[in-house]
Amino acid sequence: MRITIFLLLSTFGYIGCTPLRERPVNTDRKPSQFKGLDAYKLPEDIIPLDYVIHLIPYMNDALPPKNFTFDGQVRILVRVDRATNQIRMHANDMTIINESINVTNVASQETVEVTAVNQTEPGVDDRHFLDIFLAEELVLEEEYEIVISFIGILNDEMEGFYRSNYFEDGEEKWMLATQFESTAARRAFPCFDEPAMKATFQLNIARQPIWIVLSNMLVSNETAVSEPGLEEWLWVHFDRSVRMSPYLVWARPDYIQAGRYANLVAPKVVEFMEEFTGHLYALPKMDEIAIPDFAAGAMENWGLVTYRETALLYDEKISTTSSKQGTASVIAHELAHQWFGNLVSPKWWSNTWLNEGFATFFAAYAGSHVETNMSLYEQFVTDDVDAALRVDALESAHPLVDDTVDSPDAASRIFDTISYSKGGSVIRMMLNFMGEENFKKGINTYLQEMKFGNADQDDLWRWLGTGVPDGLLPESVEFKDIMDTWALQAGYPLITVTRDYEANTTSFSQKRFFSTPNENEHKEVYWVPLTMVVQDQLEENDSITWLYNETITINSPAADKWLLVNNDKFGYYRVNYDKENWKKLSEAINATHLLDELSVINRAQLLMDSLVLAKAKELDYETAFDTTNYLAHEKEFTPWNAALNELSYVKDRMVAEDSTKLLFERYMKSRMGHLYEHVKGFNDTEPDEHVIRLQKVTVLSWLCSMGDEVCNEDGFALFNEWRNVENTTIHPDLKSLVYKSGIRVGGDDEYNFLYTKYNGTNDSSEISLILNAMGASNNQDLLQRLLRDSIAEDSPFKSEHARTILSAVQSNPVGTNLALDFIINNFFNANTQWGDSGSVFTSISSRLNTNEHKQKIENFLASNGEKLTETAKNNLNSTLRTLETNLQWNSDHKQTIVMYLTRKIGGNSASLAMISHAILLVALVLPKLL
């Protein structure tokens, strides 16, 4: 007998209808028909105080039309803050039983006559309003009860109240779940679906005897259902009490053991958050549940946090080290939301960063205190700070507080890198210049004053500012004045440091930084906390100099000393120096005995800033590459992570031609060679430190992909052992690397062996590893075969895997040209596999950087204009713009880099002359092309 598992994962508690998700989820929404916040916001005349909700869900065993629907009733206690004869709330994708609607004055028990009910048209009007018109005005400051019965749909769209199926031992099982964020609570029951409309909730679910029901709160009691035909059903009543917090992890029976790690981490995170914030966790329980069919990475429902299975579950036999770190981070992120998002919510989605920025920050900060060996707070710089600085350097960047957010579509889009990573980076900056204890004091006050309420940035500045010590801020400047420059303006500053070595002075100037030259006028000015480190004075780096005017000048260290600004990159900005100071910093890190004078993060910062500034034409590449020279002595993960993040862009430009590809790879192997021994190669028998395991994957991936013989031969040996020796397993961290080395060194036999493995598994992760490895071959004939087979009428590959194969081949320098030609020749034959949007062109565009590539795209567009969709034309034109940017980079920088690398590692003069001649031709031709 099939057992149906029912899980209601609601957002009830003392919160609003709309908590926030862990990471952005793409939604296929139609453009908004209305403009401006006023068109979408509810009036503030009716305030919800409490919901009592009854839901009866009908699963697959119910007869049509009942199957996969639910009956519901909601009783909403409201307060009247402004006299009105109209009640406006939200309802979407449900049938309202108009005659059931009842409005009663709580004090007098008199019923108010309902004269009309209007509901916006589903799928047409994205405001989703439910309007109830009354015969008389509701009385100011009186309380009323609104009762509404409705019929909803258990959809399969992973939004609102939805259904999901999975298989256990070949048997189909069902579950129900909710995902309300950001505007989908209105698909589960009529409600005031805005973050500021907080209320308490009391939930009642009808269940069959074999179902399991979970919610945010504890079960109060169960009673019999009196509805006809539901005689064996039970009402499950949940309560509202607030007490201490037990922890449970829920998962499918086959996966429950993989929840042990989460069960260890979660209590420690909550303990840290309670100590740091000074506020105990507010609910009586904390369940975490792994869901097979879940659109978001995770969702911080108060008391019942939901996760995608791959985000929550960790099994050391099959999970990678990166997956373990991801599990720790996402748990810390979601549990931080119990304070920042649930205990205090934003007044409107324009301040989403108050939730997601704090959760992103504490994912690293709390996570680093719970998992002390993971270096999460150190990695925050090369992960979140770096990601934010990239996106925020675009003209299209929006401020942290985005007042343009109005529609459901806009509310969904605001869950982005700015809200998450920039938000977290600015919070990290505040903690640093305030000091940890002062910051904790301010956070404690903020949560105390705003708990169970809604906040905007001014509330945060007001209460967090109580922790700012006397004398920290400039005279007559308020904390709000400083922080508004970071929250209300897009972007961030580039600080230019210019030293006068004769007068011993240093000038600091600022301007908004853009990753590409920007001709538009920009007047943004930021309050910048400047921190400095001076050679031989490493302990004297706690003072802060505030920069607000365009330029300030202060006394400088001795002329023979280097100066580093933005110690440990706590400030959310980039730094450029005069050429002499860059030279002194490069010499300091290149002298092995001085290497440790600069901290790990400061070394990472020099690499991050110099290479980005060179790309933006704020610094020459020769100076930037001087900061990479020392990498031959660097072993730490974070500086290498910073370097490779930026050098990946240079690599993609250099590998288009064999001569420049070999030159760049020689340089990189000369700098990375010592790391192979440091990470112990492919050896996985010794229990390495967590960070070493992460670094191992990065190092082996780069070295093997660049053709390092030792790396590929060692990987190939493991491949053959796995292939030939029964019961041989490969460590999860090394699987992808071993598979790729097997294909690179091997030939047809190894290719066919992996194809057999592909046919023998349904595991999506394993399939992805196999297909990406097959696309890593150095044999063009095998790559051609792989591409042809991927879209053939009798293809041995599943149709949905064609894009994975194409991506694998185009990412391989040996296969990029093959992939482009294959796309052009087969675009109209592969609509089933690729679609007709032209996204296959944009996905390869970053790797196209020759005039031949450009000519092929232009010819295809000109020859097929009438057959292409408008979306495809737009994507092709976008591809051409990317290509022109890449060609311009070649013209501006490639020869400089070639000359530099040749000087550093030596090179054949004839080859160098050929490279220089080719680059000169590009420079001469490019203006005609553009």
Secondary structure as GFF3:
##gff-version 3
##sequence-region A 1 930
A	DSSP	alpha_helix	37	40	.	.	.	ID=ss1
A	DSSP	beta_strand	46	58	.	.	.	ID=ss2
A	DSSP	beta_strand	69	80	.	.	.	ID=ss3
A	DSSP	beta_strand	84	90	.	.	.	ID=ss4
A	DSSP	beta_strand	94	105	.	.	.	ID=ss5
A	DSSP	beta_strand	111	112	.	.	.	ID=ss6
A	DSSP	beta_strand	114	119	.	.	.	ID=ss7
A	DSSP	beta_strand	129	138	.	.	.	ID=ss8
A	DSSP	beta_strand	143	153	.	.	.	ID=ss9
A	DSSP	beta_strand	160	168	.	.	.	ID=ss10
A	DSSP	beta_strand	171	179	.	.	.	ID=ss11
A	DSSP	three_ten_helix	185	187	.	.	.	ID=ss12
A	DSSP	beta_strand	200	207	.	.	.	ID=ss13
A	DSSP	beta_strand	219	224	.	.	.	ID=ss14
A	DSSP	beta_strand	234	238	.	.	.	ID=ss15
A	DSSP	beta_strand	247	250	.	.	.	ID=ss16
A	DSSP	three_ten_helix	253	259	.	.	.	ID=ss17
A	DSSP	alpha_helix	260	277	.	.	.	ID=ss18
A	DSSP	beta_strand	286	291	.	.	.	ID=ss19
A	DSSP	beta_strand	298	299	.	.	.	ID=ss20
A	DSSP	beta_strand	304	308	.	.	.	ID=ss21
A	DSSP	alpha_helix	309	312	.	.	.	ID=ss22
A	DSSP	alpha_helix	321	336	.	.	.	ID=ss23
A	DSSP	beta_strand	344	346	.	.	.	ID=ss24
A	DSSP	three_ten_helix	349	351	.	.	.	ID=ss25
A	DSSP	alpha_helix	353	370	.	.	.	ID=ss26
A	DSSP	alpha_helix	376	380	.	.	.	ID=ss27
A	DSSP	pi_helix	381	385	.	.	.	ID=ss28
A	DSSP	alpha_helix	386	391	.	.	.	ID=ss29
A	DSSP	alpha_helix	408	413	.	.	.	ID=ss30
A	DSSP	alpha_helix	417	417	.	.	.	ID=ss31
A	DSSP	pi_helix	418	422	.	.	.	ID=ss32
A	DSSP	alpha_helix	423	434	.	.	.	ID=ss33
A	DSSP	alpha_helix	436	450	.	.	.	ID=ss34
A	DSSP	beta_strand	453	455	.	.	.	ID=ss35
A	DSSP	alpha_helix	457	464	.	.	.	ID=ss36
A	DSSP	three_ten_helix	465	467	.	.	.	ID=ss37
A	DSSP	alpha_helix	479	487	.	.	.	ID=ss38
A	DSSP	beta_strand	493	500	.	.	.	ID=ss39
A	DSSP	beta_strand	505	512	.	.	.	ID=ss40
A	DSSP	beta_strand	528	530	.	.	.	ID=ss41
A	DSSP	beta_strand	532	534	.	.	.	ID=ss42
A	DSSP	beta_strand	545	547	.	.	.	ID=ss43
A	DSSP	beta_strand	551	555	.	.	.	ID=ss44
A	DSSP	beta_strand	563	565	.	.	.	ID=ss45
A	DSSP	three_ten_helix	567	569	.	.	.	ID=ss46
A	DSSP	beta_strand	574	577	.	.	.	ID=ss47
A	DSSP	alpha_helix	579	590	.	.	.	ID=ss48
A	DSSP	three_ten_helix	592	597	.	.	.	ID=ss49
A	DSSP	alpha_helix	600	615	.	.	.	ID=ss50
A	DSSP	alpha_helix	621	626	.	.	.	ID=ss51
A	DSSP	three_ten_helix	629	633	.	.	.	ID=ss52
A	DSSP	alpha_helix	637	654	.	.	.	ID=ss53
A	DSSP	alpha_helix	658	678	.	.	.	ID=ss54
A	DSSP	alpha_helix	690	705	.	.	.	ID=ss55
A	DSSP	alpha_helix	709	724	.	.	.	ID=ss56
A	DSSP	alpha_helix	735	745	.	.	.	ID=ss57
A	DSSP	alpha_helix	748	759	.	.	.	ID=ss58
A	DSSP	alpha_helix	764	774	.	.	.	ID=ss59
A	DSSP	alpha_helix	780	791	.	.	.	ID=ss60
A	DSSP	three_ten_helix	799	801	.	.	.	ID=ss61
A	DSSP	alpha_helix	802	811	.	.	.	ID=ss62
A	DSSP	alpha_helix	816	826	.	.	.	ID=ss63
A	DSSP	three_ten_helix	827	829	.	.	.	ID=ss64
A	DSSP	alpha_helix	831	834	.	.	.	ID=ss65
A	DSSP	alpha_helix	839	844	.	.	.	ID=ss66
A	DSSP	three_ten_helix	845	847	.	.	.	ID=ss67
A	DSSP	alpha_helix	851	863	.	.	.	ID=ss68
A	DSSP	alpha_helix	870	889	.	.	.	ID=ss69
A	DSSP	pi_helix	890	894	.	.	.	ID=ss70
A	DSSP	alpha_helix	895	905	.	.	.	ID=ss71
A	DSSP	alpha_helix	909	929	.	.	.	ID=ss72
###
